[in-house]
Amino acid sequence: MKTLYLAALAAFALVGVPPFVAPTRHFDSACYPADAYTARQISTLKGIFASTDTLVVAWRQSTVHLLPVADSAIEVVSDSTKCSRALATFNRAVNLGGATATRLYLIRAGVMYVASNPALTPGDGELPSQLVLDSTFAHVATYGR
């Protein structure tokens, strides 16, 4: 398990994930809009899907359960209903130390989704979580912690 964790860290290091800057605009939707953060997230996902490194592939398949998809199948979700469903799952799955997320970033990767809110740090002091959700918005896996 430690090897897969190290593979995940290596995957993030290879594609680079710069720091997050929270949006300053007000939104009525549960979705944050596409911005520099989502561009980096999509780039990271493309790098993970394109990797042929056996440890990264094993981590992607057995730990986070993401199947490879074409680059064109990775996109930011702006549908408020989908984001609301993902947000409900996110708030149940992530310990935010009593806080509640009011919106999140949602990226579709084929039939799966990756949900995150980098403005909120989990209550256990870990790094912000990326939740992998299936097509029904059920929590499948967590990474980035």
VEXDREN-2710 file (C-alpha; in Angstrom, 1 decimal):
% VEXDREN-2710
k/r/px/py/pz
1/MET/0.0/0.0/0.0
2/LYS/2.9/2.3/0.8
3/THR/4.3/1.7/-2.6
4/LEU/1.0/2.7/-4.3
5/TYR/0.9/5.9/-2.1
6/LEU/4.4/6.7/-3.2
7/ALA/3.4/6.1/-6.8
8/ALA/0.6/8.5/-6.5
9/LEU/2.9/11.1/-5.0
10/ALA/5.3/10.5/-7.9
11/ALA/2.4/10.9/-10.4
12/PHE/1.5/14.3/-8.9
13/ALA/5.1/15.4/-8.9
14/LEU/5.5/14.4/-12.5
15/VAL/2.6/16.5/-13.7
16/GLY/3.0/19.2/-11.1
17/VAL/0.0/20.6/-9.1
18/PRO/0.6/24.3/-8.3
19/PRO/-1.1/26.0/-5.3
20/PHE/-4.8/26.8/-5.4
21/VAL/-6.2/30.3/-5.5
22/ALA/-9.8/30.6/-4.4
23/PRO/-12.3/32.2/-6.8
24/THR/-13.4/35.6/-5.7
25/ARG/-16.7/35.9/-7.6
26/HIS/-20.1/34.9/-6.2
27/PHE/-21.8/31.9/-7.7
28/ASP/-25.4/30.6/-7.3
29/SER/-24.4/27.1/-8.4
30/ALA/-22.8/24.3/-6.4
31/CYS/-20.2/24.3/-9.2
32/TYR/-17.1/26.4/-9.3
33/PRO/-16.5/27.4/-13.0
34/ALA/-13.6/26.3/-15.1
35/ASP/-10.5/28.2/-14.2
36/ALA/-6.7/27.8/-13.7
37/TYR/-7.3/25.2/-11.0
38/THR/-9.5/23.0/-13.2
39/ALA/-6.9/23.4/-16.0
40/ARG/-4.2/22.0/-13.7
41/GLN/-6.6/19.2/-12.5
42/ILE/-7.4/18.2/-16.0
43/SER/-3.7/18.2/-16.9
44/THR/-3.0/16.1/-13.9
45/LEU/-5.7/13.6/-14.8
46/LYS/-4.4/13.4/-18.4
47/GLY/-0.9/12.7/-17.1
48/ILE/-2.2/9.9/-14.8
49/PHE/-4.2/8.4/-17.6
50/ALA/-1.3/8.6/-20.1
51/SER/1.2/7.1/-17.6
52/THR/2.7/3.7/-18.5
53/ASP/4.5/3.5/-15.2
54/THR/3.4/0.2/-13.6
55/LEU/3.0/1.7/-10.1
56/VAL/0.9/4.6/-11.4
57/VAL/-1.2/2.3/-13.5
58/ALA/-1.7/0.0/-10.5
59/TRP/-2.6/2.9/-8.2
60/ARG/-5.0/4.3/-10.8
61/GLN/-6.8/1.0/-11.4
62/SER/-6.8/-0.6/-7.9
63/THR/-6.8/2.3/-5.5
64/VAL/-8.8/5.1/-7.2
65/HIS/-10.6/2.9/-9.7
66/LEU/-10.2/5.3/-12.7
67/LEU/-10.2/3.6/-16.1
68/PRO/-8.2/5.3/-18.8
69/VAL/-10.2/7.7/-21.0
70/ALA/-9.5/9.8/-24.0
71/ASP/-8.5/13.4/-23.3
72/SER/-11.7/14.6/-24.9
73/ALA/-13.7/12.7/-22.3
74/ILE/-12.2/14.8/-19.5
75/GLU/-14.1/18.0/-18.8
76/VAL/-15.3/20.5/-16.2
77/VAL/-18.9/19.9/-15.1
78/SER/-21.1/23.0/-14.9
79/ASP/-24.5/21.3/-14.4
80/SER/-25.7/22.5/-11.0
81/THR/-27.8/19.3/-10.4
82/LYS/-24.7/17.1/-10.9
83/CYS/-22.6/19.4/-8.7
84/SER/-25.2/19.4/-6.0
85/ARG/-25.3/15.6/-5.9
86/ALA/-21.5/15.5/-5.8
87/LEU/-21.4/18.2/-3.1
88/ALA/-23.7/16.1/-0.9
89/THR/-21.4/13.1/-1.3
90/PHE/-18.3/15.3/-0.7
91/ASN/-19.7/16.7/2.6
92/ARG/-20.5/13.2/3.8
93/ALA/-17.2/11.7/2.9
94/VAL/-14.7/14.4/3.9
95/ASN/-14.0/15.4/7.5
96/LEU/-13.9/19.2/7.3
97/GLY/-13.7/19.6/11.1
98/GLY/-17.3/20.8/11.3
99/ALA/-17.2/22.9/8.2
100/THR/-19.4/22.3/5.2
101/ALA/-18.5/22.9/1.6
102/THR/-21.0/25.0/-0.3
103/ARG/-19.5/24.4/-3.7
104/LEU/-16.9/22.3/-5.4
105/TYR/-15.0/21.6/-8.6
106/LEU/-16.3/18.7/-10.5
107/ILE/-14.5/17.1/-13.4
108/ARG/-15.9/14.3/-15.5
109/ALA/-13.5/11.6/-16.7
110/GLY/-15.5/9.3/-18.8
111/VAL/-18.3/7.9/-16.7
112/MET/-16.5/8.8/-13.4
113/TYR/-16.1/12.1/-11.7
114/VAL/-13.4/13.8/-9.6
115/ALA/-14.7/16.2/-7.0
116/SER/-12.6/18.6/-4.9
117/ASN/-12.7/21.9/-3.0
118/PRO/-9.1/22.9/-2.4
119/ALA/-10.2/26.0/-0.3
120/LEU/-11.2/23.6/2.5
121/THR/-8.6/21.5/4.4
122/PRO/-9.9/18.4/6.0
123/GLY/-10.3/18.5/9.8
124/ASP/-7.5/16.1/10.3
125/GLY/-5.0/18.5/8.9
126/GLU/-4.4/16.5/5.7
127/LEU/-4.1/17.9/2.2
128/PRO/-7.4/18.7/0.4
129/SER/-9.1/15.5/-0.9
130/GLN/-10.0/14.5/-4.4
131/LEU/-13.0/12.3/-4.3
132/VAL/-13.6/9.8/-7.1
133/LEU/-17.4/9.3/-7.7
134/ASP/-19.2/6.9/-10.0
135/SER/-21.9/7.9/-12.4
136/THR/-24.5/7.9/-9.6
137/PHE/-22.2/10.2/-7.5
138/ALA/-21.5/7.4/-5.0
139/HIS/-18.0/7.8/-3.3
140/VAL/-15.6/5.2/-4.8
141/ALA/-12.2/6.4/-3.6
142/THR/-10.2/9.4/-2.2
143/TYR/-6.8/10.5/-3.2
144/GLY/-4.6/13.5/-2.7
145/ARG/-4.3/13.0/1.1
END
